[in-house]
């Protein structure tokens, strides 16, 4: 997924950034360490400025940690899988600008600028572009047209981002100390984007639709009565129907109980006796259905399918 974050940042810079007023060519943006190999690459750019975008650190964002379970449902509203809400990782980027312009003859009074001034201008452009795209939304950056293999989770994500954190990158001196003796300290746009870590779904199987127990009036062990809770779904063309009415009747048509389905089409009848019932359901503009069922059902199926 992090490689897709890199791809998204590249696409953002490639298409919406102007390096000193000129469109950006692919070779002007790289995600490699700004070391000797990077400096060797700069010699092949024929004096064009460049942007180095380097992921220097990852840390878990504990503030966004959650124990919530995310559930997946089938068309009937049944829970078929669940997974723990993903942890979040803060990805810390240092973005540096590189210009080969000579410092000789620098004179801002006559609009003559050397490499350092050009790099400052580029850093301002980069920070402004990132600030204008907070939070980072890959679907907006790619205009909904993602490359092959792009993470499905990232495609629908809204990524929290921070541009130029107040505290700065805490190991900046150590970072440049590892980039080679020939490399002086350079300013950078410090950028943090928070991405979800991938989690796996666990199959949960079909829901429990029947619960039974013994009701003991007066706490007496004599004359215990078995009572049953049953539940099901009201469906139309395979989709859950919320707000449908459901009636529990005797085979003779006498109403015993009634209820309304929730937004996932679910209904429940509690503490009913083991016997034969008629389950009847309907919804305005959709249709109706009825089934005569023995409770408890040996198949655990109490769903009703509306039809016109």
N, C-alpha and C positions, 0 to 999 in steps of 0.2 A: 504493500500500500504506500510506503514512503516513496518508492520510486515514482508512483503516480502523483504524489504531491510535488516531487521534483518536476515531473512533466507539466503539471498545472502551472507552476511558477515559471517554467521556461516559456510556456504558451502565453502567459500573461505578459512577460517581458518582451517576447519576440514580436507580439502583435500590437502592444499598446505603449511601448516605450520608444522614445526617440533618443538615441545616444548623440548628444550635442546637435540635435535637430535632424539627424539622419536615421532612416530605417535600420533596424538591427538585422544583421546577417547571422545565420546559425553558428558560425565559428566564433562569434563575438560573445557568446554566453557559454560558460562551462561550469560544471559542478564538482570539479576536482580540487584537491588541496592547492592553495596558492604558493607552491614551492618551486624548485628549480625546473621541474617539468612544465609547470604552468608558464614560467617566464620564457622557456624555450618556445612554447606555443605562440607567445606574443610576437616573437620575431617574424612569424609567418603571416601576420595580419597586415603587413605593409602600412604600419603607422595608424591603423584604425583602433579606436578605443575598444575596451572589452569590459565585461562584467563577470566577476567570479562569485558564484553562489555556493557556499560550502556549509554542509551540515556538520556542526562541531560538537553537538551534544544532544542527548535525549534524556528526559526525566519524566517520571510518572506525575501526572497532575492529580494529586490526592483530593483536591477540592471537588473534583468531578467524579470521584469514585462512587459507585452505587451498588447496593445489593439487590436491586430490583431484577426480577426475571422478565425477560421479553418472550412473549408467547406467539406461536404461529398457529393459525386457524385454517381449517379447510372451508369449503364453500358452505357447509352446514353449520359453521360456527364451532366445530369441535377443535379442542386443543390437540394438535398432533405433534408439536415439538416445542421445546423451550430452551433458552440459553440465558446465561447470566449477562447482565448489561456490560458492555465492553469497558475495560479500563481505558484511560486516555493518556496519551504520551505527548509531552511538550517537545517539539523539535526546534532546536535552536540553530538558526542560520546566521552566518556572518557574510554580508554581501559587500564586496569591495569593487571599486572602480579603478581602471588601469588605462593610463594614457602614456603614449611615447613622445608627446610633444616636448620640445626643448624649453627649458626654463630661461634660456638666454633671450634677452630682448623683451621680457615680460613687462608690459606697461598697460595696466587697466585703463588709464586715462585715454588711450587710443584703441581700446578694445583688443589689445594683444595679450593673450593669456598662455601661460605655460601648462605643462602637464598637471601640476598640482591643482591649479584653478579649474582645469577641465574635469578632473576627478571630483572636485567638490560639486561642480554643477551636476555631474552624473548622479552623485549620491543624493542630491536634493530631488532630482527627477524620480529616482527609485523610491525614496521614502514617501514622496507625494503620491506615486502610483499605488503603493501598498496601502497607504492610509485611505485612499479613495476606494479600496476594495476590501474594507473591513466589514464583516468577517469575510473570510475567503470561501467563496461558493464555487466549487468546480463546475457545476452545471452552468453558471453564468460565464465563467471564463471560457469554457469550451462551446458555449452556445448550444448545449445539449447534444453535440456531435462528438462523442468520445472515441478515442482510438481503440483498436482491438485489444482485448485483455485488460481494459481499465476496470478497477475495482468497483463492483456493483454497490458496495456500502459507501464508498467515497463519492460515487456519482450522485447520491441523494443527500450527501452530508453538507452541513453548514459548519465550517471549521473556525473556532475561535482563534483570533490572532492578536498579537501585540507588536506594534512597531516602535522601535526605540525605547525599550523598557528603561525606567528611570534609574534603576540600579546598575545598568550596563552589564556586559558579559564579565563574570568575575575572574576569569583566567586569561584575560586578553594578552598580558605580557608573556605568559607561558605559551600561548598559541603561536605568536609570532616568533618566539624563540625556537620553535621546532621547524620553521619554514626555511631554514638555511641562513648562514652568516651574511650572505649578500643582500638579504631582504630587510629593508628598514620597516619600522612600524608604520602601518597605514590605518587611517580611519575607516570605519565600516558602518553600514546600516545593520543594526542588530535586530533580527526579526524572529518571532516565536509563533509557530502555528501548532495547534493542538489537534491530534488525529486519534481516532478510535483504534484500539488494537483488536485484531480479529479474534472472535470467539467461535466455538463450535456448538451447533445445535444438538440437543439430546432428544431422541424420540420418546414421547410420553404415551403413545397409544391412545385409544378411544377413551372418552370420559366415563366416569362411573355414573350410571343412570338409575341404579336401584340400591337403596339402603334399607335394611330391615333390623328390627329390634323387638324386645318384649316390653310391654307396658304393664306395670304391676300396680293396680289400684290399691291405695291404702298400704303400700309397701308389703303386701301379702304375696307369698309365693304361690298361693292358690288362685286359679282363674287368670293366669297371665295371658294377656292378649298380644298377639303378634301384630305390630304396626309397620308400615312400609312407606318410605319416601321414594317417589319416582320423579324423573325429569326427562325432558326431551326437547326437541326443536320443532318449530314451525317453519317450513321451507316452501319456496316457490321457484320452480325451475332450477333447483339446486342451491338457491341463495336464501339466506336467513331472512325471516320476515319479523321485524320489530313492531310492537304495538298490536299484534294479532290477539284476538280473544280465544281462549281455550276453555272448554267446559268438560267437566267430569260428570258423567251421567250413569244411571243404571241401565241395563238392557231394555227396560220398559220406557226409558226416556225421561226419568225423573232427574232433575238437576241436583247434584250433590255439592259441587264446588265450581268456581270459575276463577280465572286469572288472566293476566295480560302478559305477553312475552316481552322480554327486555330488548335492548337494541341489537343483540346478537341472536334474536329469535328463540331464546330459551324460556322454558316454563318449568314449574315444579308443583307437585301436590304432595303435602306432608301428612304423615300418620293416617294412611288409609288402610283398610282391611284387605286381606288377601282374598280376592274374588274376581269376577268378570265385570269389566266396566266398558262403557263407550266413551272414547276420547273424541271430542268434536272441536274443530277450530275453523276460524275464518278471519278475513280481513277485507275492509272496504276496497272495492275495485280490483281485488286479486282473486278471490274465490273461497272455497271451503273444502273440508275433508273430514271424514270421520272413520274411526277404526274401533272395532270391538276387540279388546285385549284381555288376556288373563294376567292378573297382577299377583305375584311377580312374573314378568315375562321371562321365559327361558333364554331368550336372545338379548334381553336388555334393550330392546328397540321400542321406543314410544314416540318416535318422530311422526309428524303429520305433514303431508305434502299437499299444499293447496292447488286446486285446479279450477278453471272456469267452467 
